[in-house]
């Protein structure tokens, strides 16, 4: 993820955590997002348990649907 993408995500990190958790709860998942840290390579989304591929797809779709994000920079889970 590019530096610009990282800055955009981190600027609204609490909102993103809440939205991702809402989406996961909507599919009755017991996974929840705990933390979204960043470093020089991008952002990482940590969860309370090991996520199933279907949960990772929900998170990936959410990230790609964000405004002002370069979707080609998002690595698939």
TAJOBEL-V729150 format. One record per residue. N is the residue number from 1. SS is DSSP state (H for helix, E for strand, C for the rest). PHI is phi in whole degrees, 0 to 359 (none if undefined). OMEGA is omega in radians with two decimals (* if undefined). Layout:
BEGIN
N&SS&PHI&OMEGA, N&SS&PHI&OMEGA
END
This chain:
BEGIN
1&C&none&-3.10, 2&C&290&3.12, 3&H&300&3.13, 4&H&297&3.09, 5&H&298&-3.14, 6&H&300&3.14, 7&H&297&-3.14, 8&H&296&-3.13, 9&H&292&-3.08, 10&H&295&-3.13, 11&H&296&-3.14, 12&C&231&-3.02, 13&H&301&-3.12, 14&H&296&3.10, 15&H&297&-3.13, 16&H&293&3.10, 17&H&299&3.13, 18&H&299&-3.12, 19&H&294&3.11, 20&H&297&3.13, 21&H&297&3.09, 22&H&297&3.12, 23&H&296&3.12, 24&H&293&3.09, 25&H&295&3.13, 26&H&298&3.09, 27&C&257&3.10, 28&C&58&3.09, 29&C&275&3.06, 30&C&264&3.08, 31&C&269&3.03, 32&C&219&3.10, 33&E&281&-3.14, 34&E&261&-2.90, 35&E&200&3.05, 36&E&231&3.10, 37&E&273&3.05, 38&E&226&3.00, 39&E&215&-3.07, 40&C&289&3.14, 41&C&262&3.14, 42&E&146&3.11, 43&E&250&3.14, 44&E&230&-3.14, 45&E&251&-3.14, 46&E&259&-3.12, 47&E&236&-3.09, 48&C&284&3.13, 49&C&218&3.06, 50&C&292&-3.06, 51&C&273&3.04, 52&C&285&3.11, 53&H&306&3.13, 54&H&295&3.08, 55&H&292&3.13, 56&H&295&3.10, 57&H&295&3.09, 58&H&297&3.13, 59&H&295&3.14, 60&H&299&3.13, 61&H&298&3.11, 62&H&301&-3.10, 63&H&296&-3.13, 64&H&288&3.14, 65&C&274&3.13, 66&C&292&3.05, 67&C&286&3.07, 68&C&65&3.11, 69&C&245&3.08, 70&C&276&-3.00, 71&H&294&3.13, 72&H&292&3.13, 73&H&274&-3.10, 74&C&274&3.14, 75&C&275&3.11, 76&C&290&-3.14, 77&C&293&*
END
